[in-house]
Amino acid sequence: TTGKAGTLSQNPLRQAQIIMISFTTQVTRAAMDAGVPENLAYAMSDSYIQASEKCTSVTRLLSLRDQATGEFTAAAAKARGLTSHSPAIRRAINYMNDHQQEKVYLSDIACAAGLSRDRFSHLFREEMGMSPMEYLNRKRVETSKSLLTVFQYSISEISMILSSSSQSHYIAVFKKYTGMPPRQYRDAF
């Protein structure tokens, strides 16, 4: 097995929606196994499946997947009595996940969090163990992994989708976080 999703639709958007439904089903079951009440887990699942059906782009679906991951993880952590991120940091993470295909400035993220730039930067680093921009770069690399392997976008297309300043910048950032350039990563999978 290759580890790649099967081709369930020739339409890339529909393929991504089907994968999102499967993903949502799996995280719903995992959340319930972690102690999230069934009615809450199923309500979250229904909400994300319905939202995925309304998505009009693959990048928006990937952002929705990241949002679902965060929400299900937070619900599981709460069910187990573990602490989660502060509301300001959750707002910032949601903002970055939703805007990873745009040019994002630290001041925009801080505004979404409802904090000053300096306070936000300090709190984010304290809670996440990295800077906001490093987090955003890591999210973009994770998104681009799916775009490379599941959806077979070209490197130049991904660079444009994720608003990299240039294709060479995108390749450098990808290599920094994965240890290999995008083309080599795709060939490995």
Rosetta silent file (secondary structure, phi, psi, omega in degrees, C-alpha in Angstrom):
SEQUENCE: TTGKAGTLSQNPLRQAQIIMISFTTQVTRAAMDAGVPENLAYAMSDSYIQASEKCTSVTRLLSLRDQATGEFTAAAAKARGLTSHSPAIRRAINYMNDHQQEKVYLSDIACAAGLSRDRFSHLFREEMGMSPMEYLNRKRVETSKSLLTVFQYSISEISMILSSSSQSHYIAVFKKYTGMPPRQYRDAF
SCORE:     score description
SCORE:     0.000 S_00000001
   1 L     0.000  147.005 -175.285    0.000    0.000    0.000 S_00000001
   2 L   -91.158  -15.472 -175.895    1.172    3.509   -0.801 S_00000001
   3 L    83.884    0.524  179.316   -0.441    5.314    2.122 S_00000001
   4 L   -93.233  151.768  175.935   -2.303    7.554   -0.329 S_00000001
   5 L   -68.198  144.954  175.832   -6.051    7.968   -0.398 S_00000001
   6 L   -68.897  160.669  177.183   -7.798    6.095   -3.182 S_00000001
   7 L   -83.883  109.556 -178.112   -9.313    8.030   -6.046 S_00000001
   8 L  -103.924  -14.545  177.593  -12.975    8.310   -5.148 S_00000001
   9 L  -154.519  145.292  176.185  -13.756   11.186   -7.517 S_00000001
  10 L   -77.484  -17.860  178.337  -12.076   12.704  -10.550 S_00000001
  11 L   -84.135  117.466 -176.831  -13.024   16.148   -9.235 S_00000001
  12 H   -57.195  -37.566  178.859  -10.232   17.280   -6.825 S_00000001
  13 H   -66.701  -45.350  179.517  -12.659   19.257   -4.643 S_00000001
  14 H   -64.615  -39.497  176.471  -15.076   16.341   -4.330 S_00000001
  15 H   -57.682  -45.402 -179.892  -12.148   13.998   -3.611 S_00000001
  16 H   -65.394  -37.217  178.859  -11.047   16.322   -0.790 S_00000001
  17 H   -65.752  -40.914  179.043  -14.608   16.474    0.580 S_00000001
  18 H   -64.249  -43.111  178.478  -14.840   12.677    0.667 S_00000001
  19 H   -63.148  -39.072  178.659  -11.484   12.463    2.451 S_00000001
  20 H   -63.276  -40.784  178.099  -12.685   15.096    4.944 S_00000001
  21 H   -62.611  -43.734  178.225  -15.806   13.050    5.696 S_00000001
  22 H   -63.274  -44.482  178.545  -13.665    9.971    6.313 S_00000001
  23 H   -59.390  -46.270 -178.301  -11.267   11.974    8.472 S_00000001
  24 H   -61.660  -40.103  177.721  -14.147   13.436   10.491 S_00000001
  25 H   -60.897  -42.974 -178.848  -15.568    9.975   11.095 S_00000001
  26 H   -67.803  -44.181 -178.787  -12.208    8.762   12.391 S_00000001
  27 H   -71.549  -27.820  175.820  -11.573   11.710   14.732 S_00000001
  28 H   -63.435  -46.713  178.808  -15.135   11.484   16.041 S_00000001
  29 H   -63.083  -43.119  179.321  -14.547    7.871   17.065 S_00000001
  30 H   -63.263  -40.030  179.115  -11.158    8.769   18.591 S_00000001
  31 H   -63.139  -42.956  178.786  -12.722   11.650   20.535 S_00000001
  32 H   -65.350  -38.759  176.547  -15.407    9.371   21.952 S_00000001
  33 H   -62.022  -29.181 -179.612  -12.734    6.820   22.885 S_00000001
  34 L   -85.040   -2.071  175.781  -10.966    9.657   24.739 S_00000001
  35 L   110.119    0.715  177.085  -14.083   10.398   26.760 S_00000001
  36 L   -69.058  130.207  179.465  -15.927   13.059   24.755 S_00000001
  37 L   -56.203  141.324 -175.941  -19.673   12.511   25.247 S_00000001
  38 H   -56.460  -43.163 -177.412  -21.269   10.875   22.198 S_00000001
  39 H   -63.227  -37.400  177.616  -23.865   13.605   21.670 S_00000001
  40 H   -69.376  -46.455 -179.158  -21.156   16.292   21.607 S_00000001
  41 H   -60.834  -43.426  179.660  -18.836   14.281   19.336 S_00000001
  42 H   -68.548  -35.453  177.279  -21.649   13.529   16.877 S_00000001
  43 H   -65.078  -41.867  177.088  -22.800   17.154   16.877 S_00000001
  44 H   -63.427  -44.127  179.737  -19.256   18.291   16.093 S_00000001
  45 H   -58.319  -49.663  179.482  -18.992   15.617   13.401 S_00000001
  46 H   -57.881  -42.656 -178.491  -22.251   16.676   11.753 S_00000001
  47 H   -62.120  -45.299 -178.756  -21.167   20.302   11.809 S_00000001
  48 H   -71.288  -36.367  177.370  -17.816   19.608   10.138 S_00000001
  49 H   -65.128  -44.156  178.209  -19.277   17.278    7.523 S_00000001
  50 H   -63.808  -40.561  178.192  -21.906   19.868    6.601 S_00000001
  51 H   -64.633  -37.121 -179.953  -19.241   22.600    6.484 S_00000001
  52 H   -65.517  -34.417  178.636  -17.046   20.437    4.233 S_00000001
  53 H   -67.082  -23.838 -179.363  -19.907   20.048    1.765 S_00000001
  54 H   -91.508   -9.019 -178.411  -20.115   23.849    1.503 S_00000001
  55 L   -66.448  143.147 -178.856  -16.381   24.376    0.897 S_00000001
  56 L  -113.514    4.866  176.822  -15.457   25.705   -2.524 S_00000001
  57 L  -149.138  153.709  178.918  -11.699   25.077   -2.455 S_00000001
  58 H   -65.618  -39.674 -179.327   -9.274   22.369   -1.405 S_00000001
  59 H   -64.097  -36.076  177.213   -7.253   24.833    0.697 S_00000001
  60 H   -66.446  -37.489  176.718  -10.389   25.796    2.633 S_00000001
  61 H   -63.856  -39.205  178.277  -11.051   22.102    3.270 S_00000001
  62 H   -65.325  -38.673  175.673   -7.516   21.683    4.598 S_00000001
  63 H   -64.536  -40.772  178.523   -8.080   24.643    6.927 S_00000001
  64 H   -63.134  -40.169  177.158  -11.363   23.095    8.026 S_00000001
  65 H   -60.504  -43.722  178.855   -9.557   19.818    8.735 S_00000001
  66 H   -64.042  -40.132  178.143   -7.038   21.683   10.898 S_00000001
  67 H   -63.577  -43.814  179.010   -9.852   23.458   12.715 S_00000001
  68 H   -62.473  -42.660  178.814  -11.643   20.139   13.310 S_00000001
  69 H   -57.785  -46.494  179.808   -8.433   18.586   14.607 S_00000001
  70 H   -63.099  -43.297 -177.473   -8.029   21.431   17.084 S_00000001
  71 H   -69.221  -43.276  178.476  -11.630   21.327   18.239 S_00000001
  72 H   -66.637  -38.327  177.902  -11.767   17.552   18.669 S_00000001
  73 H   -64.008  -43.747  178.969   -8.395   17.600   20.452 S_00000001
  74 H   -63.191  -41.032  178.962   -9.577   20.346   22.801 S_00000001
  75 H   -64.500  -40.299  178.214  -12.779   18.427   23.535 S_00000001
  76 H   -66.710  -41.187  178.246  -10.780   15.269   24.283 S_00000001
  77 H   -62.773  -41.919  178.737   -8.372   17.220   26.507 S_00000001
  78 H   -63.774  -42.176  179.992  -11.299   18.757   28.378 S_00000001
  79 H   -62.698  -30.417 -179.915  -12.905   15.338   28.800 S_00000001
  80 L   -92.738    0.529  178.899   -9.676   14.064   30.314 S_00000001
  81 L    78.933   17.498  179.562   -9.292   17.130   32.520 S_00000001
  82 L   -89.898  154.411  178.505   -6.234   18.417   30.670 S_00000001
  83 L   -79.287  151.247  177.622   -5.627   22.097   30.051 S_00000001
  84 L  -118.385 -176.403  178.467   -6.010   23.520   26.598 S_00000001
  85 L   -72.055  154.950  177.955   -4.799   26.737   25.016 S_00000001
  86 L   -63.640  157.853  178.856   -6.150   30.041   26.185 S_00000001
  87 H   -56.484  -38.679  179.962   -9.069   31.521   24.231 S_00000001
  88 H   -62.738  -42.597 -178.963   -6.774   34.186   22.714 S_00000001
  89 H   -70.942  -37.177  175.769   -4.349   31.564   21.404 S_00000001
  90 H   -62.090  -41.233  177.497   -7.204   29.421   20.063 S_00000001
  91 H   -62.268  -41.390  179.870   -8.532   32.485   18.187 S_00000001
  92 H   -64.672  -43.589  179.845   -5.041   33.110   16.783 S_00000001
  93 H   -63.274  -44.430  177.624   -4.622   29.492   15.708 S_00000001
  94 H   -60.524  -41.932  179.411   -8.034   29.506   14.012 S_00000001
  95 H   -61.506  -47.171 -178.997   -7.128   32.755   12.244 S_00000001
  96 H   -64.664  -41.342  178.502   -3.808   31.342   11.004 S_00000001
  97 H   -62.005  -40.500 -178.441   -5.433   28.090    9.881 S_00000001
  98 H   -75.509  -21.196 -174.714   -8.105   30.006    7.973 S_00000001
  99 L  -118.065   19.490 -176.704   -5.665   32.469    6.382 S_00000001
 100 L   -67.539  -14.736  178.015   -2.644   30.299    5.613 S_00000001
 101 L   -92.747    8.078  179.651   -3.183   30.849    1.884 S_00000001
 102 L  -119.966  163.821  171.221   -2.835   34.634    2.344 S_00000001
 103 L   -70.979  120.162 -176.139   -0.013   36.973    3.288 S_00000001
 104 L  -117.494  135.082  178.860   -0.382   37.155    7.075 S_00000001
 105 L  -109.594  149.729  179.721    1.185   39.737    9.357 S_00000001
 106 H   -55.454  -39.159 -179.247    1.855   39.363   13.069 S_00000001
 107 H   -63.816  -34.228  177.272   -0.309   42.419   13.764 S_00000001
 108 H   -65.835  -42.424 -178.557   -3.273   40.721   12.010 S_00000001
 109 H   -67.721  -43.342  178.638   -2.914   37.586   14.134 S_00000001
 110 H   -60.548  -40.741  177.951   -2.561   39.623   17.343 S_00000001
 111 H   -62.506  -44.000  178.128   -5.710   41.549   16.421 S_00000001
 112 H   -61.962  -32.813  178.837   -7.601   38.283   15.850 S_00000001
 113 H   -78.294  -17.951 -178.820   -6.403   37.137   19.290 S_00000001
 114 L    80.569   27.314 -177.977   -7.552   40.410   20.842 S_00000001
 115 L  -130.292  162.905  172.886   -4.100   41.250   22.213 S_00000001
 116 L   -68.776  159.892  179.989   -1.304   43.722   21.574 S_00000001
 117 H   -56.072  -48.821 -176.910    1.472   42.455   19.316 S_00000001
 118 H   -65.104  -45.461 -179.759    3.989   42.155   22.136 S_00000001
 119 H   -64.451  -42.030  179.252    1.608   40.479   24.592 S_00000001
 120 H   -61.629  -48.551 -179.111    0.371   38.117   21.902 S_00000001
 121 H   -57.621  -43.822 -179.988    3.901   37.131   20.809 S_00000001
 122 H   -64.083  -48.796 -178.175    4.912   36.430   24.405 S_00000001
 123 H   -64.317  -40.890 -179.804    1.761   34.434   25.213 S_00000001
 124 H   -62.098  -47.817 -179.730    1.917   32.448   21.972 S_00000001
 125 H   -62.470  -38.555 -179.976    5.548   31.471   22.540 S_00000001
 126 H   -64.036  -45.138 -176.732    4.751   30.575   26.154 S_00000001
 127 H   -82.353  -34.250 -172.942    1.808   28.316   25.259 S_00000001
 128 H  -102.225  -16.697 -179.985    2.975   26.899   21.932 S_00000001
 129 L    75.907   16.891  178.461    6.752   26.749   22.393 S_00000001
 130 L  -159.496  166.971  178.241    7.390   28.591   19.122 S_00000001
 131 L   -75.881  159.050  177.175    6.759   31.946   17.508 S_00000001
 132 H   -58.641  -39.656 -177.918    3.466   32.601   15.698 S_00000001
 133 H   -70.414  -32.806  175.577    5.233   32.824   12.342 S_00000001
 134 H   -66.479  -41.797  176.605    7.022   29.525   12.927 S_00000001
 135 H   -58.351  -47.275 -179.573    3.651   27.948   13.731 S_00000001
 136 H   -61.185  -43.214  177.854    2.188   29.412   10.533 S_00000001
 137 H   -62.138  -41.367  178.293    5.115   28.127    8.467 S_00000001
 138 H   -63.279  -41.758  177.794    4.721   24.663    9.990 S_00000001
 139 H   -62.530  -41.952  179.132    0.976   24.676    9.190 S_00000001
 140 H   -63.709  -38.379  177.975    1.710   25.718    5.619 S_00000001
 141 H   -65.765  -42.796  177.926    4.222   22.892    5.265 S_00000001
 142 H   -60.908  -43.192  177.912    1.670   20.390    6.626 S_00000001
 143 H   -62.583  -43.553 -177.233   -0.926   21.699    4.176 S_00000001
 144 H   -67.547  -27.324  175.396    1.528   21.538    1.309 S_00000001
 145 H   -59.779  -44.506  177.882    2.338   17.900    2.130 S_00000001
 146 H   -66.692  -40.988  179.706   -1.292   17.038    1.388 S_00000001
 147 H   -63.448  -33.605  178.957   -1.322   19.228   -1.696 S_00000001
 148 H   -73.552  -48.584 -168.866    1.807   17.443   -2.948 S_00000001
 149 H   -93.465  -41.780 -176.834    0.887   13.840   -2.218 S_00000001
 150 L   -83.731  -45.127 -172.662   -2.894   13.565   -2.138 S_00000001
 151 L  -101.110   -6.968  173.427   -3.888   16.208   -4.660 S_00000001
 152 L    59.007   34.952  174.179   -0.733   16.174   -6.835 S_00000001
 153 L   -70.577  152.534  176.874   -0.436   19.967   -7.222 S_00000001
 154 L   -75.819  161.898  179.975    2.785   21.221   -8.784 S_00000001
 155 H   -62.245  -39.828  179.082    5.358   22.979   -6.626 S_00000001
 156 H   -66.879  -37.112  177.330    4.700   26.296   -8.374 S_00000001
 157 H   -64.301  -43.730 -179.793    0.943   25.923   -7.803 S_00000001
 158 H   -64.806  -40.921  177.536    1.453   25.204   -4.100 S_00000001
 159 H   -57.411  -42.057  178.588    3.811   28.154   -3.782 S_00000001
 160 H   -71.568  -42.756 -179.126    1.080   30.407   -5.194 S_00000001
 161 H   -58.607  -40.973 -176.475   -1.734   28.794   -3.164 S_00000001
 162 L   -93.847   13.475  174.409    0.161   29.346    0.086 S_00000001
 163 L    54.982   40.141  173.951    1.223   32.895   -0.855 S_00000001
 164 L   -70.113  149.141 -179.315    4.956   32.247   -0.697 S_00000001
 165 L   -65.530  -27.124  176.535    7.028   35.211   -1.747 S_00000001
 166 L  -161.486  164.920  177.740    8.662   32.974   -4.367 S_00000001
 167 H   -64.499  -38.637  179.776    8.914   29.335   -5.358 S_00000001
 168 H   -66.316  -35.011  176.416   12.484   29.195   -4.036 S_00000001
 169 H   -65.497  -44.470  177.849   11.307   30.589   -0.676 S_00000001
 170 H   -57.832  -46.742 -178.919    8.579   27.936   -0.486 S_00000001
 171 H   -61.485  -42.003 -179.440   11.127   25.188   -1.249 S_00000001
 172 H   -64.177  -43.219  179.869   13.526   26.534    1.411 S_00000001
 173 H   -66.308  -44.254  179.029   10.808   26.666    4.085 S_00000001
 174 H   -58.043  -45.984 -178.598    9.549   23.186    3.167 S_00000001
 175 H   -65.074  -36.680  179.573   13.086   21.791    3.366 S_00000001
 176 H   -58.334  -40.661 -174.928   13.696   23.503    6.722 S_00000001
 177 H   -94.089  -17.060 -179.105   10.791   21.640    8.333 S_00000001
 178 H  -114.404  -17.008 -178.678   10.934   18.297    6.520 S_00000001
 179 L    84.361    2.947  178.789   14.635   17.897    5.771 S_00000001
 180 L  -150.593  154.649  177.224   13.989   17.462    2.044 S_00000001
 181 L   -70.737  159.915 -176.298   12.734   19.536   -0.874 S_00000001
 182 H   -54.579  -42.534 -177.560    9.069   19.149   -1.923 S_00000001
 183 H   -62.873  -42.205  178.706    9.788   17.093   -5.054 S_00000001
 184 H   -65.644  -38.618  178.419   11.854   14.574   -3.065 S_00000001
 185 H   -61.339  -46.623  179.849    9.099   14.430   -0.424 S_00000001
 186 H   -61.018  -43.552 -178.704    6.469   13.677   -3.090 S_00000001
 187 H   -64.379  -29.478 -179.808    8.662   10.979   -4.641 S_00000001
 188 H   -73.851  -19.889 -178.357    9.120    9.359   -1.202 S_00000001
 189 L  -114.268    0.000    0.000    5.348    9.007   -0.846 S_00000001
